[in-house]
Amino acid sequence: MDQLVRLLLVDDHPMVRDGLRARLAESTGFSVIAEAGDAAGALAAARLQRPDLVVVDVALRGDSGIALTRELRAEHPGLRVLVLSMYDNPGYVSEAQRAGASAYVLKDSPAEAIIDALRRVAAGGEVWPAGPVQGEGPHLTPREREVLGLLAEGLSSKQIGERLGMGVRTVETHRTHLRRKLQQDSPAALLRYAIEGGWR
């Protein structure tokens, strides 16, 4: 890379940003021009600084990194986004792809692997975990997507049923199907997936 790749780091843990910045300082070709701890700060920094590449944590405090990715890409279509996550979950990978990210990298990856992923994304490539099928991911029916969105809003099965005009038992059946399709092993895990996956 002849020119420095201008990076925006987005993570709600300052120590994570510090660690990333330190690693990047040891590598040629990158310049961290801005940092943010939440979605609002990231959007403001992207508008002001015009980075080439954004590193986004999938689970920001109170926000979804995937939803942020979708907003960043909508405002800046040419912007490259690398999603950094502690969750090795095919569902999150699929949502990151749909949101317009160019890469999904696990936080516990070796530093060299993260730097390599950044180089590949900056050069126009993509980096995805081995295993998950790229593209559409799990097929959800329109009704399942509605249920997932209302779960992310914090509604109970009874409230979802009232909103969609269906019985509680039917809602619970949809939730069971969602857990199976999205490989979530508990109701709490499904709720976390809905929130962090940007379904609100």
Number of C-alpha atoms within 10 A of each C-alpha: 10 6 8 12 20 18 26 24 25 29 24 20 14 13 10 15 18 13 12 17 18 11 14 19 13 9 12 11 15 21 17 18 15 19 22 21 18 22 24 12 14 23 17 12 19 23 13 10 13 17 21 18 23 26 25 29 30 28 25 19 15 11 19 24 28 29 21 23 31 22 16 24 16 13 13 15 11 11 20 26 28 28 27 22 20 13 16 14 16 19 20 24 27 21 22 26 23 17 22 20 28 24 23 28 23 19 16 12 12 10 14 11 13 22 16 13 21 28 17 15 19 23 12 10 13 19 18 21 15 8 7 15 14 14 11 11 18 16 11 15 11 9 12 17 16 16 25 25 20 22 23 20 15 14 15 13 21 14 17 23 18 13 12 13 10 14 14 16 12 12 23 16 12 19 20 17 14 22 18 14 14 20 16 18 11 12 13 10 14 22 21 15 24 23 24 23 26 23 20 16
